[in-house]
Amino acid sequence: MATNARKSEKGTEMAVAVASRSFARNPTLRNELTLRYPLARFNDTNRVLAGDELATFLRGHAKAITGLDVLSDAVFRAVPELRLVSKYGVGLDMIDLDAARRHGVAVRWTPGVNRQAVAELTIALMIDLCRAVVPLARDLSAGRWRQPGGRQLSSAVVGVLGCGAVGQTVARLCTAFGATVLAHDIRAYDGFYLETGVKPVALATLLGESDIVTIHLPLDPSTQGLIDARALTLMKPSAFLVNTARGGIVDETALKAALLEQRLAGAAADVFSPEPPIDTGLLMLPNFIGTPHIGASTEEAALAMGRAALAGLEGGGESVDLTSNL
């Protein structure tokens, strides 16, 4: 009996559940994981699992790779054998970290693994806004020929809100274009500022002086709704707002009002709250560009995130500090 019990425990330890649908859809990542964990289970529903369905999928596994799946206290409680979660991607807002601590589940992730992909999309959205690429392309396909002019990114003041891995990459790219870059972050990045010439400023200063404000913050209680109606009033009427971080950081109702009332020239977002977005009024505005959370959806980023998640199963990446709420 004791031998069988040890075998059962070992089998559970070696069992991995891959809830992330993006990981599951990638044949290279599936093959690399299966070579190490032959009994791995994959989410092939092409849906984000939630609640009881997610708990059922994870049951019987000590390790899991998750992406946009919400790991709540109820899910952790329903799967007591789960001991480690390795994150596919960089955001941790889908995981109740306090609940993970209470249930003894380690959480591992690799910050910045998709920085280049997200940064490049951010630059693309900036240029789209500056040159009205999307509305003019729509006009042309409808038989309308307009040449209203635009702006150059090279002469803009770009405010980078959040100067971590993605924010720094965006700042470097903007600097390469010739833009003046301001930054705001609660953390000090003095070495980066000194190296690049990026100027750290207060949030109000960044909002008031920037021609383009781009958001690169994690979503947590301190950033939820940070860009609200009041924050938007600090921005220039000629300015643009870009959000490729998390939807909950921007008050979408306030953003829509600012765009409708021309208190803001334009905005672009790759992220929404909820997702998919339900406010089609915002999506249909001529001065708004929306993309379906594709920031990390490149072949290169998918492999980088997947291999980081694989390493996390073996103790690679960074261990999230789960003691802060003790």
N, C-alpha and C positions, 0 to 999 in steps of 0.2 A: 504493500500500500504506500509506504513512504517513497519507494522508488518511482511508482506511478505518479505520485503527487509532485515529485521533483520534475519529472518529465512534463507534466501538465503545466507547471509554472514556467519551465523553460520554453515550452511551446507558445505560451502567452507572451512571454518576453520577446520572442522572435517574431511575433505576429505584428504586422504594421497595417493600419487602415489609412488609406489615402483618400481623404474627403475632398481635397481640392480638385475640382473638375478640370482646371487648366493643366495641372500636373498629370492627371489621368489621361488627358487627350494627347499628351506628348509621347510618341513612341520611343524616343531616345531615353527619356526619363523613366518610363515604365520598364524598359529593358535593364537600365542600370540599377534600378531599385530591386527588380525581381532577381537579379544575380546575387544580391546580398540577402534578400528576404523572399525566398521562393513562394511563401504562403501569403504574400501581400494581397490585400483586398483593395480594389479601386472603385471609386464612385464613377460609374459609367452612365449615370442618368442624365448627364449634361445639365443638372440643376444644382443650385446651392442647397445643401441639406440643412435642415433646421429642426429644433425641438426634439420630439420623440423619434422622428425619422433619423436624425443625426445620431442620437444616443443608440438606437438599434444598430446603425451601421458601425459604430465604434465598439460596440460590446464584444468582449473577448480579445481585445487588443491592448497591449501595454504601451504601444507607441502609435502616434498618429501624425500625419502631415495634413495641415489645414490651411485654407486660404481665406475666403470670404465667409466661411461658416462661423456662426455665432456659438461660442463655447460659454454657456451660462452655468450658473451654479447648479441648475436642474440637470444639465447634461453631465457635469462632473459627478454629481450625486448618483446618477443612473449608471455610470460606468466606473465603479470603484477600482477596477483593475488597470485603468489608464494611468500611466506613470510619467509619460513624457509627450509633449506636443512640440513639433518642429514646424515653424511657420514658413509657408510658401508666400513670399512677398515680404513687405516691410512694416505694414501697419499692424498694430497690436490692439486696436480699438474693438476688434471682434471678439477678443478674449477677456473674460472677467478674471483679471489677474489676482484679485483678492480671493475669489472662489478657488482658483488654481492653487493658491497657497494653502487654503484651508483643507483642501483635499489631497495635498501632497503631490501635486502634478508639476513637474519641471517644464518650463517654457523656454524654448531656444529660438533665436532668430539671428539674421545677419543684416545689420543696417546698411543701407546704401547700395544694396546689390543690384537694384534696377535704376540707379541714379542717372545713367546716361540716356536710357530710353525715355524716362519721364522728362528730363531736361530738354531733350531734343523736341519732344512734343510741345513743351512749354514755349520754346522759341518759335516753333511753327505757328502756334496760336497767336503769339505776339505779332508776328509778321502778317498773319491773316487779318488781325484787327487793324493794324496800321495801314494796310493797303486795301481793306475791304474785299479781300479775295473771294470769300464765300458769297456775299450778296451780289457782287458783280458777275460771278460765274453763273449764279441763278438767273440774273437778268439776261445775260447773253444767251443762255439756253432757251429763254422765253422770247427771244427776238429783240431784246432791248439793248442798245449800245450806249453805255455811259462811261465817261472818263472823269470821275469827280476829283481825282488826285488823292494823295495820301501823305503819310509820314514815313520817315526812315528810322529804323531801330537805332541806327548809328548815332543819331542826334538826340535820342530820348534819354530822360532820367528814369531809370528802372529801380523800383523799390522791391527788394527781395525780403519778404516777410517769412522768416525761418531760415537760418543759415547753417543747417546741417548738411548732410551729404548731397542731397538733391539741390538745395538752395545754393550751395557753393558751386556746384557744377553749372547751374543756370547763371550765376554771377560771372563765372569765368567766360562762358560763351557770350554773354552780353558785353563784357569788357573787350572781347576779341572783335566784336562788331564795332566797337568804338563808343558804346553807350556809357553814360555816367551811372554808377551803381551805388545805391544806398542800401543799407541792410538793418534789420532789427531782429534781435533774438534775446531771450532771457539769459542765454549762455554767452560767455565771452569767447570770441574767436580772434583774439588779437593778432596771432601769427598770420592767419589768413588775411585779415584786413591789411596788415603791413605789407604782405607779399603782393597783394592784388591791387591795392589802392581803393578797395571798396570802403565806403565811409559808414561806420555804425551810427545810427541816429535813433531818437525816440520814435515810438509808433506814430504819434500825431504828426511829427515832422515828416516821416516817410510817406504817410498818406497824403499830406498836404503838398509835398514838393514833387512827387513822382508823376511822370506821364503814364507809366505802366506800373501797376502793383501786381506782383505775382506771389502766390501763397504756397509755402512749403513747410507747413507745420503738421505735427501729429494731431489727431483729434482726441482731446481729453477734456475734463471739466473746465480747464483754464482756457481752452480755445473754442469750446462750443459756442457758436453764435458770436465769435469775436468781431467779425465784420458784419455789424448790424446797421440799422438805419442811421444811427449817430456816426459811426465810423465812415459810412459812405458820404455823409455831408462834409467830411473833412477833405474829400478828394476833389480834384479839379473837375469841372464839367467836361473838360476836353480829355480826361484821363480814361484809361482802360484798366479793367480788373481781370486777372487770369487766375483760375484755381485748378490746379492739377494735384491737390493734396487730398482733402476729404471734404465731402459735401456739407457736413454739419458745421463747418467753420464759418460759412457764409449764410446769412439770413436770405434765403432765396426770394421771399415775399418782398423784403425791403429792396433787394437788388432789382427785381422786376419793376417796382415803382420808380426807382431812380432812373432806369433805362427808359421807361415810358414817358417820364416827365423831363427827359433829356438833362437830368442832373449828372449824368455819367454818359460818356460818349459811346462806350461799348463794353462788353464783357465776354469772356469765354470760360467754359468749365468742362472738365473731363469727369467731374465727380458731382454727385447729387445726394440729397437726402429727402426721400429714400431713393434707392436704385432698383429698377429703372425709375426715372422721375415721373411724377404724376401731374405736374404743373405744365401742361402743354402751352399755356399762355406765355411762359418764359421762353420756351423752346422756339416759339414761332416769331419772336421779336426780330426785326431786321438787323438790330445792332447787338444780337447775341449769337454766339457760336457754341453749340453743344456737341460733345463727342461721348460715346458710350463707355467710359472708363477704360480707355485703351492705352493709358500712359506706359504701362509695363508690357504691352502686348506686342513685343517684337521677338523674333526667333532667338536673338542673342540674350535678351533679358529673361525669357522663359527658361532657357538652359541654365543661366546663372542663378536664378531664384530656385530652380529645382535642385541643382547640385548643392546649393547652400542648405536647402531643407534636408537633403540626404546626409550632408555632413552633420547637421543638427541632431539627427537620430543617433549618431555615434559620439556626441558630445562636442561637435564643432560649433562655430558661430559664437554668439554671446548668450549667456544665461540671464534671463530677465530677473531683476531684483524683486523677489516676492516678499521681502521682509519689511518694505516701506510702510505698510499699513498695520504693522504689529504694535 
